[in-house]
Amino acid sequence: MTDRLSEKRKGRAAMPADRRKAFIRNIAEVRWLEFPGHFGGALSKPLVMPDTAQARHIDYRISMYQPKAYVERHRHKVQEQVYHVLEGEGLMHIAGEDRVVRKHDVIFLPPGVEHSIANTGLVDLIFLVVTSPVSDDERPANGG
């Protein structure tokens, strides 16, 4: 209580406590989803994001694309993305160029770069996707 009073005396409002909780979750507890713009068995498990963990700055998911599955070409206004291929192989379209991606490849995508990924291989393509910030609004995260 004295900390709050001393903060008010200094002319600052006390910051509310962060109500988010740390957690450990087994990947099997999260359902596979096919997000908009994803087709043919392009499935993802949203592991850490605003809806699943009240994350403010990060969207972290694992994706599994069956052969022939893909996400349509798109670009992000402000978001950066990292893809990390764990298994399989496919074709990654980046800024007008198609490249084969396979196990242990890491792909960095800055904002504004058109991209897509498709499973052109013979087995499931499994990869992690990290996106920051969580929203692609052009406004800064602090609302300014």
Phi and psi in radians as a Rosetta constraint file:
Dihedral C 1 N 2 CA 2 C 2 CIRCULARHARMONIC -1.126 0.35
Dihedral N 2 CA 2 C 2 N 3 CIRCULARHARMONIC -0.555 0.35
Dihedral C 2 N 3 CA 3 C 3 CIRCULARHARMONIC -1.107 0.35
Dihedral N 3 CA 3 C 3 N 4 CIRCULARHARMONIC -0.752 0.35
Dihedral C 3 N 4 CA 4 C 4 CIRCULARHARMONIC -1.113 0.35
Dihedral N 4 CA 4 C 4 N 5 CIRCULARHARMONIC -0.753 0.35
Dihedral C 4 N 5 CA 5 C 5 CIRCULARHARMONIC -1.095 0.35
Dihedral N 5 CA 5 C 5 N 6 CIRCULARHARMONIC -0.755 0.35
Dihedral C 5 N 6 CA 6 C 6 CIRCULARHARMONIC -1.148 0.35
Dihedral N 6 CA 6 C 6 N 7 CIRCULARHARMONIC -0.599 0.35
Dihedral C 6 N 7 CA 7 C 7 CIRCULARHARMONIC -1.142 0.35
Dihedral N 7 CA 7 C 7 N 8 CIRCULARHARMONIC -0.763 0.35
Dihedral C 7 N 8 CA 8 C 8 CIRCULARHARMONIC -1.126 0.35
Dihedral N 8 CA 8 C 8 N 9 CIRCULARHARMONIC -0.676 0.35
Dihedral C 8 N 9 CA 9 C 9 CIRCULARHARMONIC -1.100 0.35
Dihedral N 9 CA 9 C 9 N 10 CIRCULARHARMONIC -0.566 0.35
Dihedral C 9 N 10 CA 10 C 10 CIRCULARHARMONIC -1.395 0.35
Dihedral N 10 CA 10 C 10 N 11 CIRCULARHARMONIC -0.013 0.35
Dihedral C 10 N 11 CA 11 C 11 CIRCULARHARMONIC 1.538 0.35
Dihedral N 11 CA 11 C 11 N 12 CIRCULARHARMONIC 0.221 0.35
Dihedral C 11 N 12 CA 12 C 12 CIRCULARHARMONIC -2.046 0.35
Dihedral N 12 CA 12 C 12 N 13 CIRCULARHARMONIC 2.442 0.35
Dihedral C 12 N 13 CA 13 C 13 CIRCULARHARMONIC -1.332 0.35
Dihedral N 13 CA 13 C 13 N 14 CIRCULARHARMONIC 2.513 0.35
Dihedral C 13 N 14 CA 14 C 14 CIRCULARHARMONIC -1.153 0.35
Dihedral N 14 CA 14 C 14 N 15 CIRCULARHARMONIC 2.395 0.35
Dihedral C 14 N 15 CA 15 C 15 CIRCULARHARMONIC -1.327 0.35
Dihedral N 15 CA 15 C 15 N 16 CIRCULARHARMONIC 2.330 0.35
Dihedral C 15 N 16 CA 16 C 16 CIRCULARHARMONIC -1.172 0.35
Dihedral N 16 CA 16 C 16 N 17 CIRCULARHARMONIC 2.628 0.35
Dihedral C 16 N 17 CA 17 C 17 CIRCULARHARMONIC -1.152 0.35
Dihedral N 17 CA 17 C 17 N 18 CIRCULARHARMONIC 2.498 0.35
Dihedral C 17 N 18 CA 18 C 18 CIRCULARHARMONIC -1.243 0.35
Dihedral N 18 CA 18 C 18 N 19 CIRCULARHARMONIC 2.096 0.35
Dihedral C 18 N 19 CA 19 C 19 CIRCULARHARMONIC -1.598 0.35
Dihedral N 19 CA 19 C 19 N 20 CIRCULARHARMONIC 0.037 0.35
Dihedral C 19 N 20 CA 20 C 20 CIRCULARHARMONIC -1.238 0.35
Dihedral N 20 CA 20 C 20 N 21 CIRCULARHARMONIC 2.647 0.35
Dihedral C 20 N 21 CA 21 C 21 CIRCULARHARMONIC -2.029 0.35
Dihedral N 21 CA 21 C 21 N 22 CIRCULARHARMONIC 2.441 0.35
Dihedral C 21 N 22 CA 22 C 22 CIRCULARHARMONIC -1.228 0.35
Dihedral N 22 CA 22 C 22 N 23 CIRCULARHARMONIC 2.669 0.35
Dihedral C 22 N 23 CA 23 C 23 CIRCULARHARMONIC -2.701 0.35
Dihedral N 23 CA 23 C 23 N 24 CIRCULARHARMONIC 2.806 0.35
Dihedral C 23 N 24 CA 24 C 24 CIRCULARHARMONIC -2.136 0.35
Dihedral N 24 CA 24 C 24 N 25 CIRCULARHARMONIC 2.196 0.35
Dihedral C 24 N 25 CA 25 C 25 CIRCULARHARMONIC -2.299 0.35
Dihedral N 25 CA 25 C 25 N 26 CIRCULARHARMONIC 2.348 0.35
Dihedral C 25 N 26 CA 26 C 26 CIRCULARHARMONIC -1.366 0.35
Dihedral N 26 CA 26 C 26 N 27 CIRCULARHARMONIC 2.409 0.35
Dihedral C 26 N 27 CA 27 C 27 CIRCULARHARMONIC -0.990 0.35
Dihedral N 27 CA 27 C 27 N 28 CIRCULARHARMONIC -0.485 0.35
Dihedral C 27 N 28 CA 28 C 28 CIRCULARHARMONIC -1.204 0.35
Dihedral N 28 CA 28 C 28 N 29 CIRCULARHARMONIC -0.278 0.35
Dihedral C 28 N 29 CA 29 C 29 CIRCULARHARMONIC -1.373 0.35
Dihedral N 29 CA 29 C 29 N 30 CIRCULARHARMONIC -0.187 0.35
Dihedral C 29 N 30 CA 30 C 30 CIRCULARHARMONIC -1.858 0.35
Dihedral N 30 CA 30 C 30 N 31 CIRCULARHARMONIC 2.290 0.35
Dihedral C 30 N 31 CA 31 C 31 CIRCULARHARMONIC -1.348 0.35
Dihedral N 31 CA 31 C 31 N 32 CIRCULARHARMONIC 2.600 0.35
Dihedral C 31 N 32 CA 32 C 32 CIRCULARHARMONIC -1.287 0.35
Dihedral N 32 CA 32 C 32 N 33 CIRCULARHARMONIC 2.376 0.35
Dihedral C 32 N 33 CA 33 C 33 CIRCULARHARMONIC -2.244 0.35
Dihedral N 33 CA 33 C 33 N 34 CIRCULARHARMONIC 2.618 0.35
Dihedral C 33 N 34 CA 34 C 34 CIRCULARHARMONIC -1.913 0.35
Dihedral N 34 CA 34 C 34 N 35 CIRCULARHARMONIC 1.805 0.35
Dihedral C 34 N 35 CA 35 C 35 CIRCULARHARMONIC -1.259 0.35
Dihedral N 35 CA 35 C 35 N 36 CIRCULARHARMONIC 2.782 0.35
Dihedral C 35 N 36 CA 36 C 36 CIRCULARHARMONIC -0.948 0.35
Dihedral N 36 CA 36 C 36 N 37 CIRCULARHARMONIC 2.453 0.35
Dihedral C 36 N 37 CA 37 C 37 CIRCULARHARMONIC 1.474 0.35
Dihedral N 37 CA 37 C 37 N 38 CIRCULARHARMONIC -0.009 0.35
Dihedral C 37 N 38 CA 38 C 38 CIRCULARHARMONIC -1.914 0.35
Dihedral N 38 CA 38 C 38 N 39 CIRCULARHARMONIC 2.408 0.35
Dihedral C 38 N 39 CA 39 C 39 CIRCULARHARMONIC -2.425 0.35
Dihedral N 39 CA 39 C 39 N 40 CIRCULARHARMONIC 2.716 0.35
Dihedral C 39 N 40 CA 40 C 40 CIRCULARHARMONIC 1.236 0.35
Dihedral N 40 CA 40 C 40 N 41 CIRCULARHARMONIC 0.452 0.35
Dihedral C 40 N 41 CA 41 C 41 CIRCULARHARMONIC 1.660 0.35
Dihedral N 41 CA 41 C 41 N 42 CIRCULARHARMONIC 0.516 0.35
Dihedral C 41 N 42 CA 42 C 42 CIRCULARHARMONIC -1.543 0.35
Dihedral N 42 CA 42 C 42 N 43 CIRCULARHARMONIC 1.584 0.35
Dihedral C 42 N 43 CA 43 C 43 CIRCULARHARMONIC -1.829 0.35
Dihedral N 43 CA 43 C 43 N 44 CIRCULARHARMONIC 2.609 0.35
Dihedral C 43 N 44 CA 44 C 44 CIRCULARHARMONIC -2.448 0.35
Dihedral N 44 CA 44 C 44 N 45 CIRCULARHARMONIC 2.631 0.35
Dihedral C 44 N 45 CA 45 C 45 CIRCULARHARMONIC -1.939 0.35
Dihedral N 45 CA 45 C 45 N 46 CIRCULARHARMONIC 1.984 0.35
Dihedral C 45 N 46 CA 46 C 46 CIRCULARHARMONIC -1.345 0.35
Dihedral N 46 CA 46 C 46 N 47 CIRCULARHARMONIC 1.706 0.35
Dihedral C 46 N 47 CA 47 C 47 CIRCULARHARMONIC -1.447 0.35
Dihedral N 47 CA 47 C 47 N 48 CIRCULARHARMONIC -0.821 0.35
Dihedral C 47 N 48 CA 48 C 48 CIRCULARHARMONIC -2.378 0.35
Dihedral N 48 CA 48 C 48 N 49 CIRCULARHARMONIC 2.021 0.35
Dihedral C 48 N 49 CA 49 C 49 CIRCULARHARMONIC -2.858 0.35
Dihedral N 49 CA 49 C 49 N 50 CIRCULARHARMONIC 3.062 0.35
Dihedral C 49 N 50 CA 50 C 50 CIRCULARHARMONIC -0.956 0.35
Dihedral N 50 CA 50 C 50 N 51 CIRCULARHARMONIC -0.738 0.35
Dihedral C 50 N 51 CA 51 C 51 CIRCULARHARMONIC -1.232 0.35
Dihedral N 51 CA 51 C 51 N 52 CIRCULARHARMONIC -0.490 0.35
Dihedral C 51 N 52 CA 52 C 52 CIRCULARHARMONIC -1.809 0.35
Dihedral N 52 CA 52 C 52 N 53 CIRCULARHARMONIC -0.395 0.35
Dihedral C 52 N 53 CA 53 C 53 CIRCULARHARMONIC -2.487 0.35
Dihedral N 53 CA 53 C 53 N 54 CIRCULARHARMONIC 0.146 0.35
Dihedral C 53 N 54 CA 54 C 54 CIRCULARHARMONIC 0.971 0.35
Dihedral N 54 CA 54 C 54 N 55 CIRCULARHARMONIC 0.518 0.35
Dihedral C 54 N 55 CA 55 C 55 CIRCULARHARMONIC -1.113 0.35
Dihedral N 55 CA 55 C 55 N 56 CIRCULARHARMONIC 2.452 0.35
Dihedral C 55 N 56 CA 56 C 56 CIRCULARHARMONIC -1.807 0.35
Dihedral N 56 CA 56 C 56 N 57 CIRCULARHARMONIC -0.414 0.35
Dihedral C 56 N 57 CA 57 C 57 CIRCULARHARMONIC -2.215 0.35
Dihedral N 57 CA 57 C 57 N 58 CIRCULARHARMONIC -0.079 0.35
Dihedral C 57 N 58 CA 58 C 58 CIRCULARHARMONIC -2.482 0.35
Dihedral N 58 CA 58 C 58 N 59 CIRCULARHARMONIC 2.476 0.35
Dihedral C 58 N 59 CA 59 C 59 CIRCULARHARMONIC -2.124 0.35
Dihedral N 59 CA 59 C 59 N 60 CIRCULARHARMONIC 2.094 0.35
Dihedral C 59 N 60 CA 60 C 60 CIRCULARHARMONIC -2.243 0.35
Dihedral N 60 CA 60 C 60 N 61 CIRCULARHARMONIC 2.137 0.35
Dihedral C 60 N 61 CA 61 C 61 CIRCULARHARMONIC -2.498 0.35
Dihedral N 61 CA 61 C 61 N 62 CIRCULARHARMONIC 2.761 0.35
Dihedral C 61 N 62 CA 62 C 62 CIRCULARHARMONIC -1.900 0.35
Dihedral N 62 CA 62 C 62 N 63 CIRCULARHARMONIC 2.415 0.35
Dihedral C 62 N 63 CA 63 C 63 CIRCULARHARMONIC -2.122 0.35
Dihedral N 63 CA 63 C 63 N 64 CIRCULARHARMONIC 2.556 0.35
Dihedral C 63 N 64 CA 64 C 64 CIRCULARHARMONIC -2.328 0.35
Dihedral N 64 CA 64 C 64 N 65 CIRCULARHARMONIC 1.981 0.35
Dihedral C 64 N 65 CA 65 C 65 CIRCULARHARMONIC -1.851 0.35
Dihedral N 65 CA 65 C 65 N 66 CIRCULARHARMONIC 2.145 0.35
Dihedral C 65 N 66 CA 66 C 66 CIRCULARHARMONIC -1.250 0.35
Dihedral N 66 CA 66 C 66 N 67 CIRCULARHARMONIC 2.790 0.35
Dihedral C 66 N 67 CA 67 C 67 CIRCULARHARMONIC -0.888 0.35
Dihedral N 67 CA 67 C 67 N 68 CIRCULARHARMONIC 2.360 0.35
Dihedral C 67 N 68 CA 68 C 68 CIRCULARHARMONIC 1.438 0.35
Dihedral N 68 CA 68 C 68 N 69 CIRCULARHARMONIC -0.145 0.35
Dihedral C 68 N 69 CA 69 C 69 CIRCULARHARMONIC -1.309 0.35
Dihedral N 69 CA 69 C 69 N 70 CIRCULARHARMONIC 2.670 0.35
Dihedral C 69 N 70 CA 70 C 70 CIRCULARHARMONIC -2.816 0.35
Dihedral N 70 CA 70 C 70 N 71 CIRCULARHARMONIC 2.862 0.35
Dihedral C 70 N 71 CA 71 C 71 CIRCULARHARMONIC -1.925 0.35
Dihedral N 71 CA 71 C 71 N 72 CIRCULARHARMONIC 2.435 0.35
Dihedral C 71 N 72 CA 72 C 72 CIRCULARHARMONIC -1.150 0.35
Dihedral N 72 CA 72 C 72 N 73 CIRCULARHARMONIC 2.732 0.35
Dihedral C 72 N 73 CA 73 C 73 CIRCULARHARMONIC -1.082 0.35
Dihedral N 73 CA 73 C 73 N 74 CIRCULARHARMONIC 2.372 0.35
Dihedral C 73 N 74 CA 74 C 74 CIRCULARHARMONIC -2.775 0.35
Dihedral N 74 CA 74 C 74 N 75 CIRCULARHARMONIC 3.007 0.35
Dihedral C 74 N 75 CA 75 C 75 CIRCULARHARMONIC -2.488 0.35
Dihedral N 75 CA 75 C 75 N 76 CIRCULARHARMONIC 2.766 0.35
Dihedral C 75 N 76 CA 76 C 76 CIRCULARHARMONIC -1.945 0.35
Dihedral N 76 CA 76 C 76 N 77 CIRCULARHARMONIC 2.511 0.35
Dihedral C 76 N 77 CA 77 C 77 CIRCULARHARMONIC -1.271 0.35
Dihedral N 77 CA 77 C 77 N 78 CIRCULARHARMONIC -0.858 0.35
Dihedral C 77 N 78 CA 78 C 78 CIRCULARHARMONIC -2.221 0.35
Dihedral N 78 CA 78 C 78 N 79 CIRCULARHARMONIC -0.250 0.35
Dihedral C 78 N 79 CA 79 C 79 CIRCULARHARMONIC -1.344 0.35
Dihedral N 79 CA 79 C 79 N 80 CIRCULARHARMONIC 2.499 0.35
Dihedral C 79 N 80 CA 80 C 80 CIRCULARHARMONIC -1.806 0.35
Dihedral N 80 CA 80 C 80 N 81 CIRCULARHARMONIC 2.606 0.35
Dihedral C 80 N 81 CA 81 C 81 CIRCULARHARMONIC -2.359 0.35
Dihedral N 81 CA 81 C 81 N 82 CIRCULARHARMONIC 2.604 0.35
Dihedral C 81 N 82 CA 82 C 82 CIRCULARHARMONIC -2.212 0.35
Dihedral N 82 CA 82 C 82 N 83 CIRCULARHARMONIC 2.229 0.35
Dihedral C 82 N 83 CA 83 C 83 CIRCULARHARMONIC -1.883 0.35
Dihedral N 83 CA 83 C 83 N 84 CIRCULARHARMONIC 2.412 0.35
Dihedral C 83 N 84 CA 84 C 84 CIRCULARHARMONIC -2.285 0.35
Dihedral N 84 CA 84 C 84 N 85 CIRCULARHARMONIC 1.925 0.35
Dihedral C 84 N 85 CA 85 C 85 CIRCULARHARMONIC -1.369 0.35
Dihedral N 85 CA 85 C 85 N 86 CIRCULARHARMONIC 2.181 0.35
Dihedral C 85 N 86 CA 86 C 86 CIRCULARHARMONIC -1.731 0.35
Dihedral N 86 CA 86 C 86 N 87 CIRCULARHARMONIC -0.656 0.35
Dihedral C 86 N 87 CA 87 C 87 CIRCULARHARMONIC -2.611 0.35
Dihedral N 87 CA 87 C 87 N 88 CIRCULARHARMONIC 2.683 0.35
Dihedral C 87 N 88 CA 88 C 88 CIRCULARHARMONIC 1.418 0.35
Dihedral N 88 CA 88 C 88 N 89 CIRCULARHARMONIC -2.947 0.35
Dihedral C 88 N 89 CA 89 C 89 CIRCULARHARMONIC -2.666 0.35
Dihedral N 89 CA 89 C 89 N 90 CIRCULARHARMONIC 2.765 0.35
Dihedral C 89 N 90 CA 90 C 90 CIRCULARHARMONIC -2.850 0.35
Dihedral N 90 CA 90 C 90 N 91 CIRCULARHARMONIC -2.930 0.35
Dihedral C 90 N 91 CA 91 C 91 CIRCULARHARMONIC -2.043 0.35
Dihedral N 91 CA 91 C 91 N 92 CIRCULARHARMONIC 2.181 0.35
Dihedral C 91 N 92 CA 92 C 92 CIRCULARHARMONIC -1.881 0.35
Dihedral N 92 CA 92 C 92 N 93 CIRCULARHARMONIC 2.153 0.35
Dihedral C 92 N 93 CA 93 C 93 CIRCULARHARMONIC -1.678 0.35
Dihedral N 93 CA 93 C 93 N 94 CIRCULARHARMONIC 2.120 0.35
Dihedral C 93 N 94 CA 94 C 94 CIRCULARHARMONIC -2.338 0.35
Dihedral N 94 CA 94 C 94 N 95 CIRCULARHARMONIC 2.035 0.35
Dihedral C 94 N 95 CA 95 C 95 CIRCULARHARMONIC 0.869 0.35
Dihedral N 95 CA 95 C 95 N 96 CIRCULARHARMONIC 0.846 0.35
Dihedral C 95 N 96 CA 96 C 96 CIRCULARHARMONIC 1.488 0.35
Dihedral N 96 CA 96 C 96 N 97 CIRCULARHARMONIC 0.007 0.35
Dihedral C 96 N 97 CA 97 C 97 CIRCULARHARMONIC -2.102 0.35
Dihedral N 97 CA 97 C 97 N 98 CIRCULARHARMONIC 2.386 0.35
Dihedral C 97 N 98 CA 98 C 98 CIRCULARHARMONIC -1.773 0.35
Dihedral N 98 CA 98 C 98 N 99 CIRCULARHARMONIC 2.295 0.35
Dihedral C 98 N 99 CA 99 C 99 CIRCULARHARMONIC -2.320 0.35
Dihedral N 99 CA 99 C 99 N 100 CIRCULARHARMONIC 2.461 0.35
Dihedral C 99 N 100 CA 100 C 100 CIRCULARHARMONIC -1.269 0.35
Dihedral N 100 CA 100 C 100 N 101 CIRCULARHARMONIC 2.351 0.35
Dihedral C 100 N 101 CA 101 C 101 CIRCULARHARMONIC -2.143 0.35
Dihedral N 101 CA 101 C 101 N 102 CIRCULARHARMONIC 2.529 0.35
Dihedral C 101 N 102 CA 102 C 102 CIRCULARHARMONIC -2.604 0.35
Dihedral N 102 CA 102 C 102 N 103 CIRCULARHARMONIC 3.135 0.35
Dihedral C 102 N 103 CA 103 C 103 CIRCULARHARMONIC -0.746 0.35
Dihedral N 103 CA 103 C 103 N 104 CIRCULARHARMONIC 2.308 0.35
Dihedral C 103 N 104 CA 104 C 104 CIRCULARHARMONIC 1.388 0.35
Dihedral N 104 CA 104 C 104 N 105 CIRCULARHARMONIC -0.007 0.35
Dihedral C 104 N 105 CA 105 C 105 CIRCULARHARMONIC -1.331 0.35
Dihedral N 105 CA 105 C 105 N 106 CIRCULARHARMONIC 2.463 0.35
Dihedral C 105 N 106 CA 106 C 106 CIRCULARHARMONIC -2.124 0.35
Dihedral N 106 CA 106 C 106 N 107 CIRCULARHARMONIC 2.255 0.35
Dihedral C 106 N 107 CA 107 C 107 CIRCULARHARMONIC -2.061 0.35
Dihedral N 107 CA 107 C 107 N 108 CIRCULARHARMONIC 2.238 0.35
Dihedral C 107 N 108 CA 108 C 108 CIRCULARHARMONIC -1.898 0.35
Dihedral N 108 CA 108 C 108 N 109 CIRCULARHARMONIC 2.292 0.35
Dihedral C 108 N 109 CA 109 C 109 CIRCULARHARMONIC -2.175 0.35
Dihedral N 109 CA 109 C 109 N 110 CIRCULARHARMONIC 1.890 0.35
Dihedral C 109 N 110 CA 110 C 110 CIRCULARHARMONIC -1.311 0.35
Dihedral N 110 CA 110 C 110 N 111 CIRCULARHARMONIC 2.917 0.35
Dihedral C 110 N 111 CA 111 C 111 CIRCULARHARMONIC -1.016 0.35
Dihedral N 111 CA 111 C 111 N 112 CIRCULARHARMONIC 2.586 0.35
Dihedral C 111 N 112 CA 112 C 112 CIRCULARHARMONIC 1.517 0.35
Dihedral N 112 CA 112 C 112 N 113 CIRCULARHARMONIC -0.105 0.35
Dihedral C 112 N 113 CA 113 C 113 CIRCULARHARMONIC -1.605 0.35
Dihedral N 113 CA 113 C 113 N 114 CIRCULARHARMONIC 2.104 0.35
Dihedral C 113 N 114 CA 114 C 114 CIRCULARHARMONIC -1.178 0.35
Dihedral N 114 CA 114 C 114 N 115 CIRCULARHARMONIC 2.364 0.35
Dihedral C 114 N 115 CA 115 C 115 CIRCULARHARMONIC -2.697 0.35
Dihedral N 115 CA 115 C 115 N 116 CIRCULARHARMONIC 2.829 0.35
Dihedral C 115 N 116 CA 116 C 116 CIRCULARHARMONIC -2.829 0.35
Dihedral N 116 CA 116 C 116 N 117 CIRCULARHARMONIC 2.875 0.35
Dihedral C 116 N 117 CA 117 C 117 CIRCULARHARMONIC -2.441 0.35
Dihedral N 117 CA 117 C 117 N 118 CIRCULARHARMONIC 2.463 0.35
Dihedral C 117 N 118 CA 118 C 118 CIRCULARHARMONIC -2.400 0.35
Dihedral N 118 CA 118 C 118 N 119 CIRCULARHARMONIC 2.525 0.35
Dihedral C 118 N 119 CA 119 C 119 CIRCULARHARMONIC -1.512 0.35
Dihedral N 119 CA 119 C 119 N 120 CIRCULARHARMONIC 1.815 0.35
Dihedral C 119 N 120 CA 120 C 120 CIRCULARHARMONIC -1.810 0.35
Dihedral N 120 CA 120 C 120 N 121 CIRCULARHARMONIC 0.114 0.35
Dihedral C 120 N 121 CA 121 C 121 CIRCULARHARMONIC -1.564 0.35
Dihedral N 121 CA 121 C 121 N 122 CIRCULARHARMONIC -2.898 0.35
Dihedral C 121 N 122 CA 122 C 122 CIRCULARHARMONIC -1.767 0.35
Dihedral N 122 CA 122 C 122 N 123 CIRCULARHARMONIC -0.258 0.35
Dihedral C 122 N 123 CA 123 C 123 CIRCULARHARMONIC -2.266 0.35
Dihedral N 123 CA 123 C 123 N 124 CIRCULARHARMONIC 3.021 0.35
Dihedral C 123 N 124 CA 124 C 124 CIRCULARHARMONIC -1.009 0.35
Dihedral N 124 CA 124 C 124 N 125 CIRCULARHARMONIC 2.449 0.35
Dihedral C 124 N 125 CA 125 C 125 CIRCULARHARMONIC -1.729 0.35
Dihedral N 125 CA 125 C 125 N 126 CIRCULARHARMONIC 2.064 0.35
Dihedral C 125 N 126 CA 126 C 126 CIRCULARHARMONIC -2.073 0.35
Dihedral N 126 CA 126 C 126 N 127 CIRCULARHARMONIC 2.240 0.35
Dihedral C 126 N 127 CA 127 C 127 CIRCULARHARMONIC -2.650 0.35
Dihedral N 127 CA 127 C 127 N 128 CIRCULARHARMONIC 2.721 0.35
Dihedral C 127 N 128 CA 128 C 128 CIRCULARHARMONIC -1.649 0.35
Dihedral N 128 CA 128 C 128 N 129 CIRCULARHARMONIC 2.573 0.35
Dihedral C 128 N 129 CA 129 C 129 CIRCULARHARMONIC -2.288 0.35
Dihedral N 129 CA 129 C 129 N 130 CIRCULARHARMONIC 2.192 0.35
Dihedral C 129 N 130 CA 130 C 130 CIRCULARHARMONIC -2.034 0.35
Dihedral N 130 CA 130 C 130 N 131 CIRCULARHARMONIC 2.208 0.35
Dihedral C 130 N 131 CA 131 C 131 CIRCULARHARMONIC -2.213 0.35
Dihedral N 131 CA 131 C 131 N 132 CIRCULARHARMONIC 2.353 0.35
Dihedral C 131 N 132 CA 132 C 132 CIRCULARHARMONIC -2.565 0.35
Dihedral N 132 CA 132 C 132 N 133 CIRCULARHARMONIC 2.379 0.35
Dihedral C 132 N 133 CA 133 C 133 CIRCULARHARMONIC -1.272 0.35
Dihedral N 133 CA 133 C 133 N 134 CIRCULARHARMONIC 3.101 0.35
Dihedral C 133 N 134 CA 134 C 134 CIRCULARHARMONIC -1.256 0.35
Dihedral N 134 CA 134 C 134 N 135 CIRCULARHARMONIC -0.423 0.35
Dihedral C 134 N 135 CA 135 C 135 CIRCULARHARMONIC -1.955 0.35
Dihedral N 135 CA 135 C 135 N 136 CIRCULARHARMONIC 2.581 0.35
Dihedral C 135 N 136 CA 136 C 136 CIRCULARHARMONIC -1.716 0.35
Dihedral N 136 CA 136 C 136 N 137 CIRCULARHARMONIC 0.363 0.35
Dihedral C 136 N 137 CA 137 C 137 CIRCULARHARMONIC -1.136 0.35
Dihedral N 137 CA 137 C 137 N 138 CIRCULARHARMONIC 2.580 0.35
Dihedral C 137 N 138 CA 138 C 138 CIRCULARHARMONIC -1.394 0.35
Dihedral N 138 CA 138 C 138 N 139 CIRCULARHARMONIC -0.126 0.35
Dihedral C 138 N 139 CA 139 C 139 CIRCULARHARMONIC -1.375 0.35
Dihedral N 139 CA 139 C 139 N 140 CIRCULARHARMONIC 2.563 0.35
Dihedral C 139 N 140 CA 140 C 140 CIRCULARHARMONIC -1.075 0.35
Dihedral N 140 CA 140 C 140 N 141 CIRCULARHARMONIC 2.647 0.35
Dihedral C 140 N 141 CA 141 C 141 CIRCULARHARMONIC -1.041 0.35
Dihedral N 141 CA 141 C 141 N 142 CIRCULARHARMONIC -0.484 0.35
Dihedral C 141 N 142 CA 142 C 142 CIRCULARHARMONIC -1.450 0.35
Dihedral N 142 CA 142 C 142 N 143 CIRCULARHARMONIC 0.065 0.35
Dihedral C 142 N 143 CA 143 C 143 CIRCULARHARMONIC 1.454 0.35
Dihedral N 143 CA 143 C 143 N 144 CIRCULARHARMONIC 0.063 0.35
